[in-house]
């Protein structure tokens, strides 16, 4: 079932507006429960009437959709577990209010996260008649290409969730069970191929060893591991028996004891030898695990080194080219801006107050806000939201979008609403809440 949304903001709030489906009864129990309660894990909803058309207003202030947050980002194991758990809890909440799960929208554009990506909020629409199993399968298919294949835990969870979601009939409990069986029965062919591709990009003698270790580690299940432990314990029995026989001969030569005493001694010696063998096996296993983990870290550090080396080389090349260009311009009498590091890129210059950090459009996407771990440019104002706005660079032009901020983003005092993208023109005054910039191209 298709859903179309519009966006609107008032003084301090942002709303996603969805029209009521044609077949919904506006006096129904579901609508009364949704509007009259604040459901945990769901966007707060209000109902408005306009020209005999019911409009559901969902508050999305300081939240962004899953589709936006992970448009260019990789999905890790934490998000996968958080998302599936949130779906399960949302269905429990709907059952407690006797609403049923049919109205739960699982499209990425209608699943919202807060700026810190700590809380997931869903949208419940009465009259929405999509099948829950199909919706969840579509969500897993959307996430699958975005999984970070350098993270083994994310790969194991992602493919495990996908396989369970494809089973008929759909059972969310079987999906949740994947979290309790990490590393078992997972198809890792795509994961291993991605590691081989990365080894070609970052040549390293240890990469093939790492891929083999990953495949060996993730491909073995608990049954094989238990069989290996049992076989090692069995192999420890003959040496233990030989040691016990030697002990018996020594005792017979020097000490006279009852038969039962000999049996007890032999049993204790065999048990001690077996315990020693098991302890030795576990010690070696822990040592092997530490070696594998160290190899993982070595390869990742090597890859990061190559990336830093490449970035440094590109930076040096850019600086050299820039210096040559500046020298040529000076010789020709061209005026050169010496005091600004963002030469050649559009930028936003602080106007009020004047000491604001300059925002340089030197990348395809720049996030602006106050949350250091989530944005590229941190603005010094309490009125600015944690994730306030974004600037996208397309074909040399900059487009500004508000991220459902509390106090809004304005171009020449005209507010940006919803997911509206507006192209910046040279000289535009841009205001993030109470901070004013001027766009310079």
N, C-alpha and C positions, 0 to 999 in steps of 0.2 A: 504494500500500500504506500503510495507516494504522499509525502508531506512537504508542504511549502511554508516557509517561515518568513516573516518580516521583522524588522528591528526598529525599536523606538527608545528614546531616552527622555527622561524628565530632568529635573534639577540635579538629583543625585543618584538616579537609578537607570539601569539599562534593562530592556525587556526584549525577549523573543516572543513574537506573536504568531499563534497558529490558529487558523480558522477551524471552527467546529466541523467535524464530518457531517455529511448530510443526514446520515441515519441515526444520529444520537438524539436521545430524549433529554432536553435541557432540565427537566424536572426529575431526572433519574437519581437513584441512590448513589451511583458512582460519582456524579458531578457534585452532589451535595457533600459527600465525604472528602473529595479532592479539594474543593474550595474552602470548606469549613475547617480543615485540619492542615497542620504542617507535617508532612510525611518525612520521616528521617531517611536521608539519602536521595531525596527528590528535590527538584527545583520548586520554590514556592510559587504557587499559581493563583491568579485572580481571573474572574470571569467578567467580561464587558460585553454589552450589546451595542451593535452599530448597524442601523438599517435592517433590523430583524436578523442580523447575523451574529452568532456567538463567537467571541474572540477570547482565546485563552492567552493570558499574559504570564509568561514565565520569567522570573527575575534572574538575570545572568550577570549582575554587577560583580566586577572583579573576578570573573570566571572566563575561561576560554574552552572552546570545544576540543574534543579529542582529535578531530580532523586537523585543526589548526596547530595544536601543540606538537603533534607528531607528523606534520607534513614533511619535514626534513630531518627529524630526529629519529634515532634508532630505539626500538622497543626493547627494554630489558626485562629480566625475570621479575623484578619488583612490580612493574606495571602489570604484567600478565597475572600474577597472583592477586594483586590489588583489584584488578578489574573483574576477574571471575568471582572473587569473594564478594565484591560489591553487588554483582548481579544476583548472587544467592541471597544476600541480606535484603536486597530490594524486593525480591519475590516474597520473602518472609513478611516484610512490612505490608505488602499488598494483600497477602493472605490474612494478616491480622485485622485489616480494615475491610475484609470481604470484597476486595476490588478485583482480584484475579490478575494474572500476568499478561493477559492479552493486550492491554493498553500500554505496556512498557515498550518504549522506542529504543532500540539498540543500534540505531544508525550512528556512525561516528560524529556526524554533524550535530547530533542532539544529546550527546554525552558530554558533560562539562566537568572540568577540573579547576580547582582553585590555583592561585599563582604558584604555590609551593608544590603542586602536584601531590598533595597529601590526601585530598578528599575528592571523591567522585560523586557527582549528582546526576540523576537520571530525569527523564521527562516522561510523565504519565499523561496520556491523551485518551479520554473516554471516547469510545467509538473507533479507535484504532484497531484494525482487525488482522494485523499481520500474525503469522505463525511464529511462536517463540523459538522453536527449534531452527526454523529457517533464518530468523533474525540473528540468532547466535552464530550459526554457521557462516553467514555473510560477514559478521564481525570478525570471526577468526580468519577468514580468507583475506580480509582487509589488513589484519595485523601481521599475517605470516610473512609477506615480503619485507616488512619493516623490522623484523627481528634482527638483533645484533648477533651475527654469526661468529663473532670473536668471543662471545660469552657462552660457555657450555651450558650453564644453567638455563639461560634464556632459550637455547635451542631445544634442550630436552623438554622443557615445559611447553614451548610453543607447538612443537610437533605432536607432543602427547595430547594437548588440548584439542588440536585440529583433528587428530584421528578419532578421539572420543566424540567430538561434535558431529562427525560424519556418520556415526553409527545410528541405526534406526532400531527402535524409536529413540528419540532424543531424551537423554537423562542427565540432568545437571549434576546429580550426585556422582555419576561416573566421571564427569569432568573434574569435579573437586578432588576425586580420589587420585588424580594424576599428581597432585602436590605431595601425596604421601608415598609416591613410588618414583621419585626422581631417579633417573638413570636406568630404568628398566624398560625393555621392550620399546625402544624408540628408534625410528628410522633416521639414521644420521648420515645418509649418503650426501645430502645437500650440504650438511655441515662440513664433512671431510673435504668435499670438493671446494668449498669456500676457503678452507685452510690452505689447500694446494694453490689456489689462485693467489692468495695472499703471499705464499712463499715465493711465487714468481715475482711479485711486486717488491718484496723485501728479501732478497737472497740471503739465506742463512743456513749454515750446515746443520743446525739443530732443529730446523723447522720440520723436516721429514720425520725426525725422531719424535717431535711433539705431536704431529698428526697421528703417528702410530700409537703413541701413548694415549691420546684422546680417544681414538677408536677402540683401543683395547680396554681402556677404563670404562667408557660409557657403554660398550657393547656387551660387557659381561653382566649377568644378572646375579641375584642372590643365590640361586640354586647352584650355579657353577662355582660360586665362591665357597659355598658350604661344602660342596663335593671336594674342592681343592683342600680345604682345611681338614676334612675327614681323611683324605688320602695321605696328607702329611703326618697326621696323628698316627695313622696305621703304620706308616714307614718308621715311625719312632719306636714301635713296639719291639721289633727284633733286637735292636741294641739294648733296650731295657731288659729283655729276657736274658740276654747273654750276661749282662751285668749282674742280674739276680742269681744266675747259676754260679758265677764266680764267687759271689757272696756266700752261697750255700756251702760250697766246697771248703771255704775258709772256716766257716762256722763248725762244720763237721770235724775238721782237723783239730781245732782248739777248744771248742765248747760243745757240751752235750745238752740239748734242749728237747722238749716235747715236740711231736710232729706239728701240732697246731701252731706252735711258736714259729717254726720254720715257714709255715704257710703265710702267717701274718707278715713276717719279715719280707718274704718274696713279694707279697701283694703290695706292701708299702714301697718297695724298691721299684716295682713296675709302674705304680702310680706316679712316683716321683720322677721317673725317667720320662713318662708320657707328658707330665706337666712341664718338665723342662723343655721337651721338644716343641710343645705348643707355645711356650713363652718365647723360644728362639724364633719360631716362625712369625709370631706377631711382631717381634722386634725388627726382623728383617723387612716385614711388610711395611711397618711404619717408616723405616729408613728409605724404602723404595718410594713411598708416597711423598716423603720430603724431597727426594731427588726429582720426582716428576714436577712437584710444585715449583721447585727452584728452576727447572728447565722452562716452565711456563713463564716465570717472571723474567728469565733471561731473554726469551724470544720477544716478549712484549716490550722490554726495555730497548732491545735492538731495533724493533719497529719504530718506537718513539724516537730513537736517535736518528734513524733515517729520515723521519718526517721533519725533525728539527733541523737536520743538516740541509734538507731540500728547501725548507722555508728560509733558512739563513742565506742560502745561495741566491734564492730569488730576491730576497730583500737587498742583498749586496748588489745584485745586478740592477735592480730598480734604482738604488741610490746612485750608482755610477752613471746610468742613463740620465737621471734627473740632473746630476751635476754637469754633465756634458751639455744638456739642453740649457741650463741656467747660464753657463759660460757663453754659449752661442748667443743667447738672448741679450746678455750684457754687452757683448761686442757689437750687436746690431742696434743697441739703444732701446731695447724693449724693456718695459717696466716689469720687474719680477717681484712677487710677494715673498720676502725672505723670512717673515715672522710666523708663517703658518705652515704646519707640517702636512696639511691635507691638500697640497697643490695638485690640481688635475682632477679632483673629485668635488662634487657638490657638497655643501655643508650647511649646518644650522649654527648661526652665531648668536650668542646670548645677548639679549637686549635689556630685559628687566627680571632680575638684577643682572648687571653687566658681567659679574664674575662667574657666570654659568659655564659648565664644561661644553666645549665645542663638540657638536655631533657631526662626524664625517661620514658621508655615504661612500665608504670604500669597500663595502661588501654587498652581496645581493640582499641580505636581510639583516636588519638592525632592530633589536628589541630595546625599548626604553621603559624605565620604571625605577623602583626603589629596592627591589630584591636582588642583591648582588649575584646570587647563584643562578638566577634565571634570566637576567637581562644583560645586554652589552653595554648600555650607558645608564649609569645610576644618577638620578637627579636629586638634588638636595632640597626636598620639600615634602612635608607631611601631607600636603594636599594631593600629591601625585600617588597613584595606585602602584602596587607592587609590580604588576605588569600593565603598563599604561597604554602604550602605543607601539606601532612598528613602522619602519620605513623599508620599502622594497624597491630595489633598483632594477629596472627593466629597460633594456635597450638605451641605457644612458639617462633615462628619466627616473625621477624618484616619486613614489606613491606613498601617501601617508594613510594609515588606518588606525582608528581607535580600538583598543582591546577591552571594550566594555568597562572602561574606567569609571570611577565614582564621580569625579569632577570634570570629566570630559576633555576632548582634544578639539581644538578650533583652528581653522585656517581663515585668516582675515575676519575673525569673530564669527564665522559660520561653523556650527558644530558638525562633527562627523558622527554618523549614526550607524549602529550595527556593524556590518562587515563592509561598509562603503569604503572604497579606495578612491582617493582624490589625488590627481597629479599636482605636484608642487611647481609653482612658477617662480622665476627669479624675482626676489623682493617680497614674497609672501610673508606675512606675519603669522607665525605658528605659536599657539599657546597650549601648553600642557598644564591643565589646572590653573595655577597662579604664576607659572613661569613662561616668559615670552621670548621667542626666538625669531630671527629673520633668516629666510632661506636665501642662500647665495649659490648661484650656479656657475 
